[in-house]
Amino acid sequence: MQNILFDFIAKYISLTEDEKNVLLSLDLFHPVKKGTILLKKGQKSRESYFVLKGCIRVYYIKDGEEKTTAFYTELDALTPHCVVNNTPSDYFISCVEDSILLISNADMTVEINSKFPKFDIMCRMLSEELLAKQRIDFDEFKTSSPEQRYLNLLQKRPDLIQRVPQHQLASYLGIKPQSLSRLRARIIEKDKG
């Protein structure tokens, strides 16, 4: 797992052996079982997540129904809004699969950044990338039909189709599970014709 992390970091900054050892000494790697709720609505948290292996999702409960807004898989980072704003969470975060997460908190981040300022540079670069990606994803979602959203998902994140239960996938696409079944059937029919 540490090699996955170090390879990811190497895309942004280079690490010395001392820096690698400091990171490894922080006990950041956490195996988490499928179904574990990492954050509940109304809960305050100081934890950020980086997915080394597995899948986690963000969802709201509206009128008794789960509304999935995001999935995070290998090499995705998530800092919940409540961490940044120091307010209770508006949503839930749970594990869709058994996962290995790197879990950090604000104190660790401050400590690492003070010892190794280049981590702060990497975090800024990563934040800018994530913000740009989220903006593009949001705009695509708002301007596309359910069928286009599904086709985009097939193109950009085909792994989710196999990894995520259909009802969560449908919620993520903004449709009912029955509509997703019909949509899939229509697309398969088009591909045959």
Buried (B, 14 or more C-beta within 10 A) or exposed (E): EEEBBBEBBEEBEEBEEEBBEBBEEEEBBBEBEEEBEBBEBEBEBBBBBBBBBBBBBBBBEEEEEBBBEBBBBBBBBBBBEBBEEEEEBEBBBBBBBBBBBBBBEBEBBEBBBEEBEBBBEBBEEBEEEBEEEEEEEEEEBEEBEBBEBBBBBEEEBEEBEEBBEEBBBBBBBBBBBEBBEEBBEEBEEEEEE
